Amino acid sequence: MTTICVNCSKEKRLKIFINETGFEGNCKLCGEINKVIEFDRDFFKALLRYYYSQWDYDTHIGGEDFYKLLNTSENPFFDKNRCKSQDLYDELLEEIEQCEAYADYEKGVSLFTGYNEYGENAPFVAIKGHLDSKIFEIRKKLKEQNYFDLENQMKPILSAYSPNCTTQINKETIYYRCRVGCDAKKKSTIIMGWEQKMVYVPYRNSKISAPPPHLASNGRINRQGVSFLYCATDKYTAIAEVRPHPGDIVSVGTFRTNRDLKIFDFTERSFIKFYKSDKTLDEYKKLNTLSELLSMTIPPSERLNYSITQLIADCIRQMGFDGILFNSSISDGYNLVLFNPHDVDYTSEQSEVVEIEEVNYEFNTKVIAETAEEIK
């Protein structure tokens, strides 16, 4: 059985799975002693189902076999460049190809839908791209109904996931928050005729904390006039989330939790609770939709689309949670939003000012209409 270490994995769910369920051992791919797991067929089948639709890998309907699909450095799961040899990598791909194609709905993960009494079943659609229609129906209703009239529809959905999505952030945990600009800057004193370098003073305390309610604008999680604290699990994510431009000066502030916090976790970690069967993967689809909505990039001109994520937050707060943890759309880190900004204390230990040298953008090509008639 192939062993895979955390450093040979690229996919965040796989890294979490190895860190939480693995053991110290020798990685067969790279040969290093590290945290490893033995190849888990259901978990890898679940990952395949998350990223790929059946027509991507079903050769009977035009897809490529798993070897061709994954035997590239661009595959989403493994760092092929760390592998000691192609033969060892081929052994791993052979184990994937040997995974059972069909499973009992409640006891395992299937890769193919097979047939029923009426003919061939519709192929599996990648979970990553599956957005639940019920949640989008609630989103649509928000254009015509007050949000509080829809809480009774959203709360049962969230309550069903609460046992698997509840996590605790311990007291004394550090988080990061940024603000473009700084409190002051000046050139240091002239010594022996030489002018010293520019000195920056970062925003501190209330100047980098959550704004007071009367200054709180409409946000992804908060409504206008409601003050929540947005922060991140690491400095890079905190900087990226304020969308700075090259040449911008950014103040970095650190905050320490002053009590244990009950958090609703929308990150990839929840996937580990749902990977074991077709049934649980189907249950995961609504949660994945909620997670995608929370992480979705929304341009400033379309912030009215925050109504659905604000509704999610309202319900979670009413359920007794202290905040929400969710994926960043522009970083590998996580965003944390606390409903009570006083649950953290500002600390100057790691406060600093940074200058942005470069910003990288990724883009997807969209389908365009040739004429206006095509979008009516």
C-alpha positions in Angstrom: 0.0 0.0 0.0 1.4 3.4 -1.0 2.1 5.8 1.8 1.7 9.6 1.1 3.2 12.3 3.3 1.7 15.8 4.0 4.5 17.5 1.9 3.7 15.4 -1.2 0.1 16.4 -1.1 -1.1 19.7 -2.6 -4.8 19.5 -1.9 -5.9 21.2 1.4 -8.4 18.5 2.3 -5.8 15.9 1.8 -3.3 17.8 3.9 -5.9 18.1 6.7 -6.7 14.4 6.4 -3.1 13.4 6.7 -2.4 15.8 9.7 -5.5 14.6 11.6 -5.5 10.9 10.8 -1.9 10.1 9.8 1.1 8.7 11.6 4.9 9.2 11.5 6.3 7.0 8.8 8.2 6.7 5.5 6.6 8.3 2.5 6.8 5.9 -0.4 6.7 8.8 -3.0 9.5 11.0 -1.7 11.2 8.7 0.8 11.2 11.2 3.7 10.1 10.4 7.2 7.0 12.6 7.8 3.3 12.5 8.8 1.8 9.9 6.3 -1.3 8.0 5.6 -1.8 4.7 3.7 -3.7 5.1 0.5 -7.4 5.4 1.5 -9.6 4.5 -1.4 -12.8 6.0 -0.3 -11.1 9.3 0.6 -9.4 9.5 -2.8 -12.6 8.6 -4.6 -14.4 11.3 -2.7 -11.7 13.8 -3.7 -12.1 12.7 -7.3 -15.8 13.2 -7.1 -15.2 16.7 -5.5 -13.0 17.9 -8.4 -14.2 16.0 -11.4 -17.4 15.2 -13.1 -17.9 11.7 -14.4 -17.5 12.7 -18.0 -13.9 13.9 -17.1 -12.8 10.4 -16.3 -15.3 8.0 -17.8 -13.8 6.8 -21.1 -17.1 5.5 -22.3 -18.5 9.0 -22.5 -15.4 10.8 -23.8 -13.3 11.2 -20.6 -9.7 10.3 -20.0 -8.6 7.4 -17.8 -7.2 8.3 -14.4 -3.6 7.8 -15.5 -3.9 10.4 -18.2 -5.9 12.7 -16.0 -3.5 12.7 -13.0 -0.1 12.0 -14.6 0.7 15.7 -14.8 2.4 18.2 -12.5 -0.8 20.2 -12.6 -3.0 17.5 -11.0 -4.7 19.0 -7.9 -3.7 16.2 -5.4 -0.1 15.3 -5.5 3.3 17.1 -5.9 4.6 14.9 -8.7 7.9 16.8 -8.7 8.7 15.4 -5.2 8.3 11.8 -6.2 11.6 9.9 -6.4 10.7 8.2 -9.7 7.9 7.9 -12.3 7.6 4.2 -11.4 6.6 5.0 -7.8 4.1 7.6 -9.0 2.7 5.1 -11.5 2.1 2.7 -8.6 0.0 5.3 -6.8 -2.0 5.9 -10.0 -2.5 2.2 -10.4 -4.0 2.1 -6.9 -6.4 4.8 -7.9 -7.4 3.0 -11.1 -8.0 -0.2 -9.1 -10.6 1.6 -6.9 -14.0 0.0 -6.9 -16.3 1.7 -9.4 -19.5 1.1 -7.6 -20.5 1.0 -3.9 -23.6 0.7 -1.7 -25.1 4.2 -1.4 -24.8 4.3 2.4 -21.5 2.3 2.7 -19.0 3.6 0.1 -18.1 6.0 -2.6 -19.0 5.2 -6.3 -17.2 6.7 -9.3 -19.8 5.8 -11.8 -23.6 6.0 -11.6 -24.3 2.9 -13.6 -27.8 1.9 -14.8 -31.3 1.6 -13.5 -34.4 -0.2 -14.8 -35.0 2.6 -17.3 -31.4 2.8 -18.7 -28.2 4.7 -17.9 -28.2 7.0 -14.9 -27.1 10.7 -15.3 -23.4 11.0 -14.8 -22.0 12.4 -11.5 -21.4 16.2 -11.5 -18.3 17.5 -9.7 -19.3 18.5 -6.2 -17.1 21.6 -6.4 -19.3 23.0 -9.1 -22.6 21.8 -7.7 -24.6 24.6 -6.2 -27.7 23.6 -4.3 -30.9 24.8 -5.8 -32.7 25.2 -2.4 -30.1 27.6 -1.1 -30.2 29.6 -4.4 -34.0 29.8 -4.1 -33.6 31.4 -0.7 -31.0 33.8 -2.3 -33.5 34.7 -5.0 -36.3 35.3 -2.4 -34.1 37.9 -0.6 -34.7 40.2 -3.5 -38.4 40.3 -2.7 -38.7 39.4 1.0 -37.2 40.7 4.2 -34.3 38.6 5.5 -36.0 37.9 8.8 -38.9 36.2 7.0 -36.4 33.7 5.5 -34.5 32.8 8.7 -36.9 29.9 9.3 -35.8 28.4 6.0 -32.0 28.9 6.5 -31.8 27.9 10.2 -32.8 24.2 9.7 -30.1 23.8 7.0 -27.4 25.3 9.2 -28.6 23.3 12.3 -28.3 20.0 10.4 -24.6 20.8 9.9 -23.9 22.2 13.3 -22.6 19.0 14.9 -20.0 18.5 12.1 -19.1 22.2 11.8 -18.7 23.3 15.4 -15.1 24.0 16.3 -13.5 25.8 19.3 -10.9 28.5 19.0 -8.9 28.5 22.2 -8.1 31.5 24.4 -4.8 33.2 23.5 -4.9 32.3 19.8 -3.4 35.0 17.5 -5.2 36.4 14.4 -4.2 39.2 12.0 -6.0 42.2 10.7 -4.8 44.8 8.2 -5.7 48.3 7.0 -4.3 50.1 4.0 -2.1 53.1 5.1 -0.3 53.9 8.4 -0.8 56.3 11.3 2.3 58.4 10.5 5.5 58.4 8.6 8.6 60.6 8.7 12.2 60.5 7.9 14.5 59.8 10.9 16.9 62.4 12.1 20.0 63.4 10.2 23.2 62.0 11.6 26.6 63.2 10.4 25.0 64.8 7.4 23.3 61.6 6.3 19.5 61.4 6.1 18.1 58.2 7.6 15.4 55.9 6.2 11.7 56.6 6.3 10.0 55.5 9.5 6.4 54.3 9.6 4.0 54.1 12.5 1.3 51.4 12.0 -2.3 51.9 12.9 -2.8 50.5 16.4 -5.6 49.6 18.8 -9.0 51.1 17.8 -7.5 52.5 14.5 -7.1 48.9 13.2 -9.8 47.2 15.1 -13.5 46.8 14.0 -15.1 50.2 13.2 -17.8 51.6 15.5 -21.3 50.7 14.4 -22.1 54.1 13.0 -19.1 53.7 10.6 -19.6 50.0 9.7 -20.5 49.7 6.0 -22.3 46.9 4.3 -20.0 43.8 4.4 -19.9 40.1 3.5 -21.0 39.1 7.0 -22.3 42.2 8.6 -25.1 44.5 7.7 -24.6 48.3 7.5 -24.4 49.7 11.0 -23.4 46.4 12.6 -19.8 46.1 13.8 -18.1 42.7 13.4 -14.4 42.0 13.5 -12.9 40.6 10.3 -9.5 39.0 10.7 -7.4 36.1 9.2 -5.4 33.1 10.4 -2.1 34.4 8.9 -0.5 37.7 7.9 -0.5 37.0 4.1 -4.2 36.3 4.0 -5.0 39.4 6.1 -2.9 41.6 3.7 -4.5 40.0 0.6 -8.0 40.5 2.0 -7.7 44.4 2.0 -7.0 44.2 -1.8 -3.9 46.5 -1.8 -2.3 47.9 -4.9 1.5 47.8 -5.7 3.2 50.6 -3.8 0.5 50.7 -1.1 1.6 50.9 2.6 -0.4 48.4 4.8 -0.5 48.3 8.6 -0.6 44.8 10.1 -2.2 44.4 13.5 -2.4 41.3 15.7 -5.2 40.3 18.0 -5.3 37.6 20.7 -8.6 35.9 21.7 -9.4 36.5 25.4 -11.7 33.5 25.9 -12.5 30.2 24.2 -14.8 30.8 21.2 -17.5 28.6 19.6 -17.1 28.9 15.9 -19.1 27.6 12.9 -16.4 26.2 10.6 -17.0 26.4 6.8 -13.5 25.4 5.8 -12.3 22.3 4.0 -12.0 20.4 7.4 -15.7 19.6 7.3 -15.2 17.5 4.2 -13.5 14.8 6.3 -16.8 14.3 8.1 -18.7 13.5 4.8 -16.4 11.6 2.6 -17.2 8.0 3.5 -20.3 7.3 1.3 -22.4 8.5 -1.7 -25.0 9.4 0.9 -22.8 11.6 3.0 -21.3 13.2 -0.2 -24.8 14.1 -1.3 -25.4 15.6 2.2 -22.2 17.6 1.9 -23.4 19.5 -1.3 -25.6 22.0 0.6 -22.7 22.7 3.0 -20.3 23.1 0.1 -22.7 25.6 -1.5 -22.8 27.7 1.7 -19.0 27.6 1.9 -18.7 28.7 -1.8 -21.1 31.6 -1.2 -19.1 32.8 1.8 -15.8 32.7 -0.1 -17.1 34.0 -3.5 -15.4 37.1 -4.8 -17.9 39.9 -5.0 -16.9 43.2 -6.8 -17.8 46.4 -5.0 -20.5 47.1 -7.6 -22.4 43.9 -6.6 -22.3 44.1 -2.8 -26.1 43.7 -2.8 -25.3 40.0 -3.3 -24.0 40.0 0.4 -27.7 39.5 1.5 -27.4 35.7 1.4 -24.1 35.6 3.4 -25.5 38.1 5.9 -28.5 35.9 6.4 -26.3 32.9 7.0 -24.4 35.0 9.6 -27.6 36.2 11.3 -28.8 32.6 11.7 -25.5 31.4 13.0 -25.2 34.2 15.6 -28.8 33.4 16.8 -27.8 29.7 17.2 -25.3 30.8 19.8 -22.0 30.9 17.9 -19.3 33.5 18.4 -18.2 33.7 14.8 -17.6 32.1 11.4 -14.5 30.6 9.9 -14.4 30.3 6.1 -12.0 30.0 3.2 -10.3 33.0 1.7 -10.9 33.4 -2.1 -7.5 34.9 -2.6 -5.2 32.9 -0.3 -4.7 29.5 1.2 -5.5 30.9 4.7 -8.8 31.4 6.4 -11.0 34.3 7.4 -12.4 34.6 10.8 -15.4 37.0 11.6 -16.3 37.5 15.2 -19.7 38.8 16.1 -18.3 40.5 19.2 -15.1 42.5 18.5 -14.4 42.5 22.3 -13.6 38.8 22.2 -10.1 39.7 21.1 -7.5 42.1 22.5 -5.1 44.1 20.4 -1.5 43.2 20.9 1.5 45.1 19.5 3.8 42.1 19.5 3.8 41.5 15.8 2.4 44.8 14.5 4.2 46.2 11.5 4.0 48.2 8.3 4.6 46.5 4.9 4.9 47.9 1.4 3.2 46.0 -1.4 5.6 45.1 -4.1 3.5 43.0 -6.4 -0.1 41.8 -6.8 -0.9 38.7 -8.8 -4.3 38.2 -10.5 -5.9 35.0 -11.7 -8.8 35.1 -14.2 -11.2 32.7 -15.9 -12.5 33.2 -19.4 -16.2 33.7 -19.5 -18.6 32.7 -22.3 -19.6 35.9 -24.2 -22.8 36.6 -26.1 -22.4 37.6 -29.8 -25.6 39.6 -29.7 -27.9 41.1 -27.0 -30.6 38.7 -28.1 -28.6 35.8 -26.6 -29.0 37.1 -23.0 -32.7 37.9 -23.1 
